Amino acid sequence: MDQIRDAILSGDRSEETYTNLPLPDTYRATTVHKDEVEMFKGLASRDKDPRKSLHLDDVPIPELAPDEALVAVMASAINFNTVWTSIFEPVSTFGFLERYGKLNKYSKRHDLPYHIVGSDLSGVVLRTGEHVSKWKPGTEVVAHCLSVELEDADGHDDTMMDPQQRIWGFETNFGGLAELAIVKANQLMPKPDHLTWEESASPGLVNSTAYRQLISKNGGALKLGDRVLIWGASGGLGSYAVQMALAAGATPVCVVSSPEKAEICRAMGAELIIDRRAEDYKFWNEDNTEQNPKEWKRLGKKIRELTGGHDVDMVFEHPGRETFGASVYVTRKGGKIVTCASTSGYMHEYDNRYLWMNLKRIISSHFANYRESWEANELINRGLVHPTLSRTYKLEEVGQATLDVHHNKHQGKVGVLTLAPEAGLGVTNPEKRAKFEKQINRFRDN
């Protein structure tokens, strides 16, 4: 593995060099173990500690399928799906791997007693399968996390509609929180040359998710002048939504939980901000069994104070149960609630009268298709949207990094160095970077 790292750090990107590099028998990877899925039984979600369930193991390199690539991973990032995997909620991911393993001889490789996690990467291609022509060893890449088979007609209008759609590193094995990773070659995208390894690894999942949810015709189809309420506006997902809304000429109304997070939103260019902790909204009673519509109305009043009397055209929803009733209420007549997650609980409740009688729409959104992922990555490459990396951990510290995300102790995205020996490496276009240095570092050390 040292020889692979040295080749990458040398700057040599010739196909011959990487084709001839010997591969080790094993590599280090962050895993959860199938025989530990009951380890947190009886504990509340918040009390489940990823540091106990996430392991750093030496694992063998599996056989490469004809349509796959083996990537030397320089950096990765933590997403909430790694939190879910590590605490075995809402279900163990080993069920995903078992079902995938029944599909064909190559998918069978994924059904193992360990699950290598992680849905982001930046790195260099080492090997490609015999059917791959677009990507060559030595190419610097990032990866989106959509894994599909495309044997069914359903996926050929929108790849997210493929019946075999899965999220790599969550519903498949061989993820990115490791020294090596296996991806389908059609997951690969060019690495933005003005970013470090850890910066370029951090946008993948959340940037693409925000793009489909907010911008794409498959999601909210945001337009010039729209007002959009963004929950968790300084977080891993919301921070990209804020940037996209501003770039599109829309007006984000940013919901945050501290003055520090409010300042980050202002640094991105947002002006309308609600500190939900300072406002002390209580959408549910103490035992979380009944909602308080008066609090929905109080939120709506606050929004109108900020917007000059207007309700929002769209709500960018991802907290789920805690906020969904309020989101439905505060959306304008004819507006949209676009939801992509349920980090506070997936059994949503809302008053349907405010939906049906006001002709509002709830739109579901999940990750992004191939085209949307490329378009989102191009926004990063062109400097229209910037990484929101706040902190970077070593591979040995993935458990702590995941715990921090689990307890919402972070801003933006949390990165992980895998093969990269230190932060700050990987920039090959310093002139381009100089134009965006301030924006790239907005979230740093927050």
N, C-alpha and C positions, 0 to 999 in steps of 0.2 A: 504493500500500500504506500510505503514511503516513496517508491520509485514513481508511482502514479502522481502523487502529490508534487514531487520534485519536477516532473515534466510539465505539469500545469503551471507551477510557479515560475518556471523558466520563460514562459511566454511562447514557447514553440507550439504551434497549432497545426503542424503538418499531419496529414492523414497517415502517412507512413509511420511516424513516431508512435502514434496511439494504437495503430493496428498491431504494431510489433511489441507493445508493452505487455509483459507477462501479467496475467491475472492471479491474484492470491487464491488460495483455497477457500478462505473465509473472509468476512468483513464484519465490522462492528455495526450493530443496528439497535435501535430502540424498539423494545418489544413489550407486549403483554402476553401472559401465559394462560393457556386454556384451563389448566388445573387450578387457577386462582380466581375464577370468575365469581365465586361465592365469598371472597375474602372480606367484602364490605357489607355483607348481609346484615340487615337490621340497623345500619347507620343512615342518618339523614344525608342527603346529597352533599351538603356543604362540609360534612365531617369526613368524607371520603378523600383520602390523601394520595394523589397520583405518584408521589415519591415512593410509595410502597408497592405500587402495581406496575410501574414502568421500569424495565430492566435494560441494561446495556449488555447485549450478548454478542458472542462471535457466532455468525451463522454462515452456512455454505451458500455459494453463488448458484442459483438454480439455472437450469438450461434455458437458453434464450429462444423464444418463439419466433417464427419467421417475420412477424410484423412488429417486433419490439426493438427497444434500444436499451443498452446497459450504460448508465451514466455515472461518472465519478461525481459525487455530490460535494460541492464546496460549502454550501450553506442551505439551510431549510428554515422553517418557521413553525410557530405554534398556532393552530386553529382550534376553534371550540370543538371540532369533531375529535381532536386528540383528547380533550377533556372527557368527552362522552366515552370514548374508547377506554380511557384509563380508569374510569369509575364504573364501567360496565352498565351504563345507562343510555337510553331507556331499555336497551337490550344489549347483550353481549355481542360483539362483532364477529365472534366465531360462527354464529349462525349464518352471517353473510358469506363467510369463507366456505362453509360447508355446502351451501347452495351453489355458489359459483363453481366449486370443485366438481360438480356433477355435469358441467356443460360440455367439456371436451378434454382431451388429454393435456392440453397446456393449462387450462384453468384448474385442473386437478392439482397442479403445483401449489396453488394458493391455500389449499386445505391442509394446514399444518397445526401442530400444537402450540405454535407461537404466531403472533401477528406483528409484522413490522409496520409501524405506523408512520404517519406524516403525509400531508397532501400538498406540499410545496417543495420546490428545489431550484437551485441554480447550480450549474456545473458544466462538465465537458463530456461529450459522447466518447465512450470507449469502444463499444462494439454495436453493430446493428444486425438484425436478422436478415435472412437471405432475400426477403421480399421488400426490404427498405431501400429506396433509391434517393430520397430527398435529403437525408441526413448522413453525414460522414463522420468517422472518428476524428476527434480534434475540434469539433464545432462547439462553440460556447452556446449554451441553451438555458432556458427556463422551461418549466412544464406546467400546463394546466392539469386539472385533476379529473377530467371527464374520461371515463373508460366505457366504451361501447363496442358491440359486436357488429351492428349494422347488417345483420342477415334478414331482418324484418323490414317491410316497407315503411312502417311507422316512423322510423328514425331518419328517413331520407329527406324530409321537409325540415325537420328540426331534430338534430341528433339527440337532444335531451328527451325526446319521445321514444327513443329506442327501448323496447321492452327489456333489453339487457343493459340498460344504463346503470353505471355504478360510479362511486367516487373512489378514485385511486387512493390507497393508503388508509381508507376507512372501511369501504366495502370490498376492497381487494387487499392483497398482501404486497410486500416488497416496496413499502413507502419510502418517503424522502428523509425521514429523521435517521439517517444512516450514512455510512461512507460511500455506499453504492446504492443504486436504485434501478428497478426495472419498470419501464413505462412502455405503453404502446407508442410507436414512433409518431403517430398523429397527435399525441399530447405535446410534442415538443414545439417550442417557439424560440425565436432569436432572443438572446440575452441583450437587454439594453446596454450599450457599450459605455455609457457615462456613469453607471452604477457599480457599487461594490458587489461582491458575491452575496453578502447578507441583505443588502438593500434590494437587489434584483430578485432574491428568493421570496421576499415578504409579500408582494402584492398578489401573487397568482390566484389563490382561491377567492379572497375577499374582493379584489378588484373586479374579477370576472363576474362574481355574484352580484356585486353592486351595479355593474353595467347592465346586466340583463334585467334586474329588478327595477332599476330606475329609468334607463335610457331606451332599451330595446323595445320593439313592437311586441315582443313576447311578454314584456313586463308592463311597466308604468307608462312607457312612451312619453317621457317628460318633454315638455316643449318650452320655448322661450316665454318667460313671464310667469310660469307656474310657481305657486307657493307650495313648498313641501315640508312637512314635519318629519324630522329625522331623529329617531330615538338613538341614544348612545352615539351621539354625533362625533365624539372624539375617539371612539373605539375602533377595533380592527375593521369592521364593516362600514360603520357610519362615517368614518373619516374619508373614505373614498366616495361615498354618496355626496358628502358636502362638497368635495372638490368638483365632482361631475356636475352637480346642480349649478354651482357658480360658473363653471366653464360653459354650460349650456344656456346661460342667461336666465336661470331660474332663481328663486329666492328661498334659501334653506332657513327653516326655523329649527334651530339646533337644541335638542334636549340633552343636558349633561347632568353630572352629579356632584360637581365641585367647582369652585372658582378657577382652579388650575386648568380643568378641562374646558371651561369657558374661554380661557385665554388662548388655548390651542385653537379653538374654533375661530376666534378673532384673527389669529395669526394666519389661518387659511383664507381669510377674507369674509367670513360670515359676520353679520351684524345683529341678527335676531336670535337671542339665546335665552333659554329657560333653564335655570338651575333647579331641577326637580327636588333636590334635597333641601335647598333653601326655601322653596315653596311648600315643602312637606305635603305633597299630594299623598292621599291615602285612598287609592282606588278600591281597596278591599278592606273588610273588617279584620279584626286581629286574628281570627282563626281561619281567614282566607276562604270563607264559604259564601260570602255575599258582597256584591259590589255596591259602591256608593255613587249614584248618578250625580249627586251634588258636586262631587270632585271632578267628574267629567266636565260639568258646566264651568267649574272654576278654571280648568285647563283651557277650555274654549274661550273664556273671557280673556285669559292671559294672552292667548294667541292673537285675538282681535286687537288687544292693546298694542301689540308689537307690529301688526300688519296694517294698522289704520282702519280697522273694522272688518277685515276680511277673514273668512275661514280658509283653511288650506285646501288646495286642489288634490293633494295626494298625501298619504302617510307612508313613510318608509318603515315598515314593521318587521321586527325580528325578536323583541323580548317575548312576545306571545301572551301567555295567560295574564300576567301582571298588568299589561297595558292595552290589551286588545279591545276591551269594552270602551275605553276612553278613545282609542284610535277611530273606531267606527263612529262614535258620537261627534268628534271634532271635525271630521272631514266634511267639506261643503256638499251641498245638494248636487248630485251627479258626479261626485268625486270618486277617488279610488283609494283603497287600502291594499297595498301590495306587501305580501308577507313571504318571507323566505326562511323563517326559523322560529323556534320557540324556546329560547334559552331559559325562560322562567317557568316553563311548563307548557305542554302541548294540548291540554284540554281547555280550549278557549271558550269564553262566555261573553256574549254581547246582547244588547237589546235590539232585536230584529226590526222593531218598528222604525228605528232610526236608519236602518239600511233600506228596507223595501219601500217605505213611504217617501224616502228622499232619493230614490233611484241611485244609490251608491253601489259600488262594485268592489267585491273582494277578489283580488287576483293573486294566484299562487305563483311563486317563482322559486326555482331551484337551480343553483349554480349557473351554468351558461353552456350554450352549444359551441361547436368548433369556431364558427365565424365570430360569435360574440367574444369568445376568449381572445382571439387574435386581435379584434378591434380594441378590446380593453388593454391588451399588452402594447398595442401601438400608441395608445394615449400615454402610457408610461414612457415609451421610447421617444416620443416627440416632446416630452416635457409639458404636456397639457395636464397631466395628473402625476403626482409624485408619491414615492413610497412614504409610509407613515411609521417607519421603524423607530421604536423608542429605546429598545434595550436588546442586547445580544448576549446569549448564553453559550457555553461550551456544550458539546454533545453529552458530556458526563453530567450536565446540569439540567437535562430535559425534564426530569421530575419536578424540580423547583420551578422551572419556567412554566410548566403546565399548571402547577398549583397556583401560581400568580395569576394566570389567565382564568382559572377556575374561580378565584376569589376577586376577580376584577381589580387587581392591583396594578394594572398596566394601562398605558395609553396606546392607541394605534395598534401596531403589530409588534410581536416579540420574535426576534430572530434567533437562530441556532447555528453556530459554526460547526461544520462536520469535518471535512478534510481541510478547510482553510485554517491555517495555524493562528491567525489573528484577524481582527476586524480591519476593514479599510482597504483590502486587496481586491483586485479584479477590474479596476477602472482602466479602459483602453482608449477613452476619448476624453482627456482632461479638459480640453477646450470647451466641449459641449457641457461638461459638468459645471464648469465655472459659471455658466449662465444661470444655473439652477441650484447652486450650493445652499443658499439660504432656505429655499423651499424643501430641499431634500432633508435638511437637518431640523426642521420645525419641531419634530416630536422627540428629538434625541434626549435621552436621560430623563424622560418624564414617565 
